Amino acid sequence: MSREKDRKLQKTVKLQRAAIESAANAIFITDETGMLEWANPAFEELTGYRVEEVIGRSPRILKSGEQDDKFYDDLWGRVLEGKVWQGRVTNRRKTGELYTAEQTITPIRDDDGSITNFVAIHEDITSRLESEQLISHMALHDCLTDLPNRYAFDRRIDIELTRGKRLDSRVAVLCIDIDNFKEINDTFGHSAGDELLVEVGRRLAATLRTADMICRLGGDEFAVVQPDIASRENAGQLAERLLQTFADTVYIESQEIFVSASLGVAVGDQHTASGSELLKQADLALYRAKDAGRNTYRFFEDDMDREIKRRMRLAQNLRRAVERDELFLEYQPQVSLGDRRVAGVEALVRWRNPELGMVGPAEFVPIAESSGLIDEIGLWVLRTACEQARAWQDRGLPALPVSINISAIQLHDPGFVDKVKRVLAETHLEPRYLELELTERVLLEGKKCVEETLQTLSKLGVSISLDDFGKGYASLDYLRRYPLNKVKIDQSFVHDMGTNARNATIVAAVIELAEKLDLQVIAEGVEPVDLLQRLIDEGCEQVQGFYFSRPVLPDDFEALLTLGSDRIQAHAGLRRQ
């Protein structure tokens, strides 16, 4: 019996040793003084040192100098007390190359409680950190000009306004728009237009103080925040200097291009409610500058509040939009690149008002959110999209998941999950055919209620998609914490990937990351044919954009499906003519 136990013990020890030696993470053991006694093959692969080179030596051979003495004092203080130490450390390989590892050091005691050894486990996270840094930079910077983007700018304005109120100083925002940029693009080509934007961004940035900040809001529009000014005259002086940067000829691809710009200026003080209000005022002043003949600047004045009055008018009409059947949905196909079949459809809300005409969602959705109407409109969209998806199935068409956009306000509603369940039950649509799209801004606050709501919906069988990935604050934490099924790459990266190497690199990185995390990935805004092949080469699964079809009414979408997968492309081309 004892011999049988001995054989089992030997087998167990053999299996344990094999497991440790074949582990993907680097593992090494030291004696009680910290001298290396054993290491596994993964240690050799990570550090570049052969095991026989390091036996009897201190792990200080890996020391990079990136951590100070206090770091190591704290580490040794903890493990010598018999406690496990966990942390992140940057070490140096034998080649001199740095790597970063998540490290765990566990003290080993003998029968009398004395520490005899230390076991260290290193997980190499260098690649993960590089990907996170790339996506973090992408989240806060414009890919074309490498200037801060709209999200970074919004945060900076709010910070400076708060600081200005505390110090009793003023903050100016200047919106800058290149005059006739579309004509420049049409005449010289989009590549030249991109070069022009880069050069303009460089010139504008060189004009500013260190304390100032410039960003590219999008398209050909830039914005500057100018903190700590005494009066609006200081902002006017900066506006004149910024306009002067356009006086010199720009040479793009050996061609002379003469450009000018229009500027709008708004100055915030103790009474300014928010950064978004200040930016809106500067934008209104920009349009006044364009109306004045361009190549000039204007300050925001109180009589520019017509836009505010329009918003009030929109809000009043929006309250009756649902009951008057003024809202309707259009549907845009999501196409699988593997077989060119329609793999899903996104439902997009539209508003046609008898008095105001067509009002775009970019204008009325924020009003719906701020006025408390988003719950009613969102529920109508959910029900209408589910009813339509079920109707298509009942008519024998392919069963496709339908995706709808969800706002943060809806997710914060404690009854949202029950509303989704009720709609699915009443429309007889299986949960797997419903996909909810949310943007990074919805997840930014990291509220527990949002996470719990998404987890509940996911367990119900509803798919969760992260929309416009990269446009806001892209974080790998979203991909880890939330039950996401799909990542949609924002069209601002996809559209220029054929001519912009940075955009192409970012798109490829997101696709690779999504694949490793077992997430579906879809590229938005696909229109030029050359982009399609680029995305196929990068391994993108699905696309959505004008190349296949604009958003269309239900009957048109149904007709598109009946054409068959081999004719979707031709149908889309006819619709664009």
N, C-alpha and C positions, 0 to 999 in steps of 0.2 A: 504493500500500500504506500509506504514511504517512497519507494522507487517510482511509483506512478505519479505521486505528487511532485517528485523531483523532476520527472520528465515534463510535466505540465508547466512547472516553474521555469525550466530552461526554455520551453517553447514560448512562454509569455515574454521572457526577457529578450529572446531572439526577435520576436515580433515588435516589441517596443523599440529595440535598437534599429531595426529595419525602418520603422516608421519615422524615427528621428532623423536617420541618415537620408531618407528620401524626402523629407519635408521641404517645401518650397522656400520657407523662411530660413535665414541663417541662424544657426544655434551654436553656441559655444559655452563651455564650462570652465570655470577658473577654480583655483583653490581658495582658501580663506584669505590669502593675501592679495588675490586678484591676478595671479599668474595663470595663463592659459594651460589647460590640461587636455582639452578635447574640442574638436569642432567638426561640423558636418560638411558634406560637399557643397551645400548651398552657401556656406561661409566663404569657401574658396571662390565660388562664382561671383559673389557680391563684392568681396574685398580685393580679389586678385592675389591674395597670399595663399601659398600652399600650406596645408595643415602642419607639415613638418617644419615649416619656417617659423611658425608662431608658438609652438609648444614651448612652455617655459618662459615666454615673454609676456609683457603686460599689454592689455588692450589699448594702452596709450599710443601704440603704433598707428592706430586708426584716428587719432586725435587730429582735428582739422584747424583748431584755433577759433572756430566760429562760436564756441561756448566759453564763457569766462570761468575763473576759478570758483566762483560762488556756485555755479551750476553743478560742478563736480563735487564740491563740498556738501551741497544739499543731497546729491545722489548718494554718496558714500555714507553720509550721516543716516540716511533712511535705511539702506540695506544692512548696515552694520548693527542696526537696532532689530534686525530680523524681519523687516517689513518689505513688501514687494514695491519696486519703483517702476513707474511707467511714464514715458514721456517721449518727446521727439528730439532727435539728435542729428546733427550734420557731421558726418565722418569723411575721411579721405581714403580713397582706394590706394593700392600700391602704385598705380600709375600717376597719382596726384589728383585724380578727378574726384570732385566732391559728390556725395550722395546723401540723401536724407532718409532716415529710418524711424519708424515707430518702434521703440525699444521697451522691452519688459525684462527686468532683472529680478530673479527670485532667489532668496537665500535658502540653502539646504542645511538642515540640522541633523546631527546624529542622535543616538538614543538618549544621551544625557542633556540634549538641548543646545549643544554648542554648534556654532556655524562652521561647517566644513567646506562648503562650496557655494558658488554662485552660478546660476544658469541664466544666460542672456539669450533673448530671442529678438532678432532684427527683421522687421518687415520693410522692404525697400518701397518707399512711397514717392520716389523722385519723379517718375512719369506722371503720377496722379497730381502732384503739386504743379508740375509744368502745365498740365491740361487745365487745372483750376485757375492758374495765373493767366493763361491765355483767355479763358472764358470771362474771368473777372475784368481783364483789360477790355475785352470786347463789350462787356456790359456798360462800361463807362466812357468808351471812346468811339468816335466815328471811324469806320474802317477805311474810308477813302483818305481823309485828311489827318487822321490820328489826333484830332482835337477832341476835347470832351464832348459828349453827346447831350441830348436833351435831358436825359434823366440826371446826369451829373450836374447839369446846369440848374435844373429845378431845385436840387438839394442845396446848391451853393447860394441861390437867391434867398431861400428861406433862412439859411444860417446868417447871411449878411444882414437881412432885415431885422432879425432878432438882435443881432449884435448892435446894429445901428440904433435901435430903440433904446438899448441899454446905455450907449455912449452918446446919445443925442446927436447922431450924425446921419447923413443921407446916403441913399444907395440909388444909383442910376442903372437902368437897363436900356441897352441900345440894340434894336433889331436892324439887321443889315440884309438887304436883298439885292442881288445883281440885276441890273436893268436888262431887259430883253434877253435873258439867258436862253430861253427856248429857241430864239432865232440863232443864237450862237451855236447851240447844239445842232440845229437843223443844217446850218451852213457848213460847219467845220467837222461835225461828227461827235458822237458821244465820248469817244476817247479824248478828243481835244477838250470837250466840256469838263471831263473829270480832271484833266491837267490844269485847267483854269481854276477849278475849285480848290485844288491843292495849293496853287500859287496864291490865290486870294487869301486863303487861310493863313499861309505863311506870312504874307505882308501885313495882314491885320494883327496877327499875334505879335509881330515885331514892333508894332506901334504902342503896345500897352505897357503899363507899369507891371511890376511883379505882382502886386496885390490884385490886379484886374484878372478877369477870366473870360476867355472866348470859347464858344462852342459852335458846332454846326447843328442847327436845329433839324435840318433835312433839306433835300433839294439844293437850291442855291441860297438858302437863308441861313445867316449866321447871327449870333447874339453875343453881346458883351455885358458882363456885370461889372460895375465900377463902384466899389465900396468907399466909404469914408470921404465923401465930398462935402464941401461947405455949402454949395449952392448949385442951382441948375446951370449956371454959367460954366462951371467946371465940366459938366456933361456936354454942353454945347461945344466947348473947346476940343474935347475928345472926338466928338462927331465930325468936326471939321478936319481933324488930323486923319481920321479913318477914311473920309472921303478923298483926301489928298493922295492916299495910297493907290487910288485908281487912276491917277493922272498919268502915270508912266505906262507906256505901251507894254502889253504882255506878249511874249513870244512863245507860241505853242507850235511844236513841230515845224519850226522855221517860218511860221506865219505870224504876221502882226495882227493882234487882236486888240481893239480899243473897247474898253468896258467902262461903265460907270455904275453907281449904286445909289439906292435910296435908303434913308435911315429914319427910324422912328425912335424917339427918346422919351422915356418916362422916368420920373424921379420919385422914389419912395421916401416917406417920412414916418413920423410917429403914428399917423392915421392910416397908413397902408395896411390893408388886412392880410395880404399874403403875397408870396412871390408869384403865384399864378396870376393874380390880379395885376401886378406890375408888368409882367410879361405881356398880358393881354392889352394893357394900355399902350405899351411900346409898339405892339403889332398894329393897333388901330392908328397910331401916329405914323407908322410906316406907310400904310395905305394913303394917308393924307399927303405924305411926301410924294408918292407916285402920282397922285391926282394933281399935284402942283407942278408936274413936268419932269419928275425924276432928277437924278443927279443932285439931290439936295436932302436936307433933313428937316423934320418937324418934331416939336414937342407935343406930348399928349395934352389936350385941353379938355375941359369939362364938356364942351359941346360935341365931343366925340362919343357920347354915350348912346348914340343911336343903336350901336350893336347890343348894348345892354337892354334897350327897349325891345329890340327884336327877340332877344332871348325870353323876355317876359311874355311876348306875344306867342312865341313858340310854346312856352310852357302852358299857357291858357288853352291853346288849341290841342296840345298833346293830351290834356286831361280827357278830352272827348274822342280821341282818335280810335280807341278800341271799340267803344259803343257805336261809333259811326262807320265801322268797317273801313277805316282809312289805312290801316296797317295791312301789309301783305308780305309773304315770304317769297324770296327767289332762292334757287338751289344751284350750287356749283359742284360739279363732279370732282371726286378725288380718284385719280387714276393710278393703277398699279403699273409700274414700269416693266414688270416681268412679262405680263401678257397683254398690256394695254387695255385691260378691262376696267370698268368703273368699280372701284372697291368701296366707295363710300360717297356721301354727299353732305355738304355743309349747307345748313339753312340760314339765310341772311335776311334780317328784317328790313323792310322798306316802309316809307311813309309818304303817301300822296294826299295832300290837303287841298281841298277845292279853292281855298283862298291863297295859300302860300305856294302851291305847286309841290314838286318833289323836294323833300327835305332829307338830306343824307344822314345816315346813322352816326357819323362822326359829329354831327351837330346836335341831333336830338337825344342820343343815348346819354351824354353827360347831363343834359337837362332832366331826363327821366330819373337819373340817379340822384341828383341834387334835390329834386322836387318830391321824391318818395313814390314816383310812378313806376319805378323799374320792376317792382314785385308784380304788379298787375300786367305790365307789358311782357315781362319775362315768362310769366305763367301762360300767357296767351301764345307766345312763341313756342314754348315747350309743348303745349297741347296741340297746336296746329301742325308742328313738325312731326309729332308722333302719329297723329291722325293720317297725315299724308303718307308717311312711311308705311303704315299698315294698309292704306288703300292701294298703294303700289303692289304690295305683296298679294293682296286679295285679287288683283287683276293679273296675277301670274308673272309679274316682273321679278327680276332678281332681288332677293332680300338683302338690302343694303343698310349698314348703320348710318343713321342721320346724326350729325353733330350740330349742336347749338352753343352759342356763346353765353357764358354765365358771368354775372358781375359779382364783385365782392359783397355787395349788399345782400344779394340772394343767398350766398353761402353763409352769411352771418345770421340768417333767419333760422331760428330753432326748428321751425316747421318745414324747412325746405325738403328734407328727405321724405317726409310724409306726402308732400305735394307731388314729388316725383313718383312715388309709389302709386298714388291715386291716379295720376295721369296715365301711367303705364297700364294699370288695371282697367281703366275705363276705355282706353284705346286698343286694348288687347295686343300691345306691342311688347315683345320679349325684351328684357333689360339689355341683352347683348346687342340690340340694334339701336341703342341710344348712346351717344358720346357727348360728354360735356366738356366744352373748351373753356379754359381759364387762362388769363395772362399772368406773367410773373408778378405784376403789381398786386394781384389778389393774394399771392403767397408771401409777399414781402414782409408783412407784419408778423407772420409766423404764429398766428393765434391758434390755440389748442382747439377751439370750436371748429375752425376750418379743417384742420387735420382730421378730427373725429368725423365730421360730415363726409369728407372724401373717402375715408376708410369704410364708412357704412355704405356709401353708394357703390364702392368697388366690390364689397362683399355681396351686394345685391346683384351684381353682374353688369352694372353700368360702366362704360369705359371713361377714362379721364385723360384728357389731352392738354398739354402745355402749349398754348398758342403764342406766336410771335417770339419764339425763343431767341434770346440774345438782344432783343430790342430794349428790354428793361434791365433790371439787375439780375443777370443770369448767374445762378449759384448751383454748384453741384449738390448743395444741401437739399435743394428741391427734389432732385432726382433720387436722393437717398431716403428722404422722410416721407414723401407723398406717394400714394399708390398710382403712379402714372402708367399709362399704357402707350402713349404716343407723344412725340416731340415734334412740333411744327417749326421749321426754320423760317425766320422772318424774311419776307420778300426783299427787304433792303439789302440783305446779304446775297440772296440768290440772284437778284436781277443783274448785278454787276460782276458776278464771279467769272464771267468769260473774259473781262478786260481788267479785272482787279485781282492781283495775286493774293492779296491779304484776304479778300472776301472768299476766294476759292479755298484758301487754307483753313479758314474758319468753318466753312461749310463741311469740308472733309473731316475736320476734327470733331464736329458735332455728330456727323454720321457715324464715325468710328466709335465715339463714346456711347452713342445710343445703341449701337449693335452689341457692344460689350455688356451693356446693362439690360439687354433683351427688351429694348423699347423699339416700337415702330417709329420711323422717321418719315416726315412728309415735308417736301419743299414747296413753299408758297410763291406765288407770283411768277410762275414759269410761263414765258411767252416766246422768246426767240428760240428757234429750233436748235441752235448750237448749244443752248443751256441743257437741253434734254439729254444729249449725248454725254455732256460733262457729268451730269448727275448720275447717269447710268454707270459711267466709269468709276464714280466714287462709291457706288453701292447703295444709292438712295432707293428706297422701296416704293414710295408713292410721291406723286406731284399733284399740284392744284394750280390752275392758272388759265389765262386766256388762250394758251397754245391749244388746249382741248376745248374749253368752253368758258364763256362769261357766265355769271349767275343768270339763270333763266327762270321763267315761270313754270309751275308744275307741269302743264301740258307739254311745254317745249322740252323739259327734262325727260318726260316720259317718252317723247318722240326720239330723243337722243339715245335713250336706252334701247329702243326697238330697232335702231339702225344697226346694232351689233358693234362689237369692239373694233373690228377692222375699219369702221367708217366714222368713228368718233372724231378723228382728226380732220377728216374732210368736212364733216358737218360744222366743226368749230371754225374752220377756215372760211366757209361760206357765210357764217354769221358775222364775221368780222368785216366783211366787205360792205 
